[in-house]
Amino acid sequence: MRRPALALLTLFPLVLTGCGPQQNASYDDANEMRQAVEDSGMDCGDDEQSTGQFPGTTTVMCDEKVMLTVLGSDDAERGIKDSLEELNLSYVQAGNWIAASGYISRLEEIQEAIGGNLTRMD
């Protein structure tokens, strides 16, 4: 009877090491989103977070190729998505965030790291 319990205890650390950033999470700001992306193994650099025209919305660049944005409102979501479509930029979106880039491969990495749905503009 003790062997199954011992086997489960042996496997428990393996289960824990498989835990990475939460998929499709919501974030408080773009810095928190960047941290989740970096926790998955991607390197974003140290660009400073900025605010845009929409209150409560923050943005940070990830390695100069991906714009990470945490949305402050539904108006921000609509406005940013409209702008991305005008610029013909693809994006990944989930929860309260959008990651946008002209590099599909980078967006696929973001999607694998933190989830979301990819919208291609090509």
C-alpha positions as CSV (number, residue, x, y, z in Angstrom):
1,M,0.0,0.0,0.0
2,R,2.9,2.4,0.6
3,R,4.4,1.9,-2.8
4,P,1.7,3.7,-4.8
5,A,1.9,6.6,-2.4
6,L,5.7,6.7,-2.8
7,A,5.4,6.5,-6.6
8,L,2.9,9.5,-6.5
9,L,5.3,11.5,-4.4
10,T,8.1,10.8,-6.8
11,L,6.1,12.0,-9.7
12,F,4.8,15.2,-8.0
13,P,8.0,17.3,-8.7
14,L,7.8,16.3,-12.3
15,V,4.2,17.6,-12.5
16,L,5.3,20.9,-10.9
17,T,8.1,21.5,-13.3
18,G,5.7,21.3,-16.2
19,C,3.9,24.4,-14.9
20,G,4.7,27.6,-16.9
21,P,2.9,30.8,-17.5
22,Q,-0.9,30.5,-17.3
23,Q,-2.5,30.2,-20.8
24,N,-5.0,33.0,-21.8
25,A,-4.5,34.9,-18.5
26,S,-5.4,38.5,-17.9
27,Y,-2.6,40.9,-16.8
28,D,-2.6,44.1,-14.7
29,D,-0.2,45.8,-17.2
30,A,2.2,45.3,-20.1
31,N,5.1,44.7,-17.7
32,E,3.3,41.8,-16.1
33,M,2.5,40.4,-19.6
34,R,6.1,40.7,-20.6
35,Q,7.2,38.8,-17.5
36,A,4.9,36.0,-18.4
37,V,6.3,35.9,-21.9
38,E,9.9,35.9,-20.5
39,D,9.0,33.2,-17.9
40,S,8.2,30.9,-20.9
41,G,11.8,31.3,-22.1
42,M,11.5,34.2,-24.6
43,D,13.7,37.2,-24.2
44,C,12.0,40.6,-24.5
45,G,14.7,43.0,-23.5
46,D,14.1,45.9,-21.2
47,D,12.0,48.4,-23.1
48,E,10.0,50.7,-20.8
49,Q,6.3,50.4,-20.5
50,S,4.2,53.2,-22.0
51,T,0.7,54.4,-22.0
52,G,-1.3,55.3,-25.1
53,Q,-4.4,57.2,-26.0
54,F,-6.7,54.8,-24.2
55,P,-6.9,55.2,-20.4
56,G,-5.7,52.1,-18.5
57,T,-4.0,50.7,-21.6
58,T,-0.2,49.9,-21.4
59,T,2.2,48.8,-24.0
60,V,5.8,47.5,-24.1
61,M,7.9,46.2,-27.0
62,C,9.3,42.6,-26.9
63,D,12.6,42.5,-28.7
64,E,11.6,45.3,-31.1
65,K,9.4,42.9,-33.1
66,V,6.3,42.3,-30.9
67,M,4.1,44.9,-29.3
68,L,2.6,43.6,-26.1
69,T,-0.5,45.6,-25.0
70,V,-2.8,45.2,-22.0
71,L,-6.1,46.8,-22.7
72,G,-7.9,49.1,-20.3
73,S,-11.3,49.1,-21.9
74,D,-13.5,47.7,-24.7
75,D,-12.9,51.0,-26.6
76,A,-9.2,50.4,-26.4
77,E,-9.7,46.9,-27.8
78,R,-11.7,48.2,-30.8
79,G,-9.4,51.1,-31.4
80,I,-6.2,49.0,-31.3
81,K,-7.7,46.2,-33.5
82,D,-8.9,48.8,-36.0
83,S,-5.4,50.3,-36.1
84,L,-3.7,46.9,-36.5
85,E,-6.0,46.0,-39.4
86,E,-5.3,49.3,-41.1
87,L,-1.5,48.6,-40.7
88,N,-2.0,45.0,-41.9
89,L,-0.4,43.6,-38.7
90,S,-1.3,40.2,-37.4
91,Y,-2.0,39.7,-33.7
92,V,-2.6,37.2,-30.9
93,Q,-5.4,38.1,-28.4
94,A,-6.8,36.6,-25.2
95,G,-8.2,37.9,-22.0
96,N,-7.4,41.6,-21.8
97,W,-4.3,41.7,-24.0
98,I,-3.1,41.8,-27.6
99,A,0.4,41.0,-29.0
100,A,0.9,42.4,-32.4
101,S,3.7,42.0,-35.0
102,G,4.6,41.7,-38.6
103,Y,6.5,38.5,-37.8
104,I,4.1,35.6,-37.7
105,S,6.7,33.3,-36.2
106,R,7.1,35.6,-33.2
107,L,3.3,35.7,-32.7
108,E,3.3,31.9,-32.8
109,E,5.9,31.8,-30.1
110,I,3.8,34.2,-28.0
111,Q,0.7,32.0,-28.6
112,E,2.6,28.9,-27.5
113,A,3.9,30.7,-24.5
114,I,0.8,32.4,-23.1
115,G,-2.1,31.3,-25.3
116,G,-4.5,33.4,-27.3
117,N,-6.0,33.3,-30.8
118,L,-3.9,34.3,-33.8
119,T,-5.5,36.6,-36.3
120,R,-3.5,36.7,-39.5
121,M,-3.5,39.7,-41.8
122,D,-1.6,38.3,-44.7
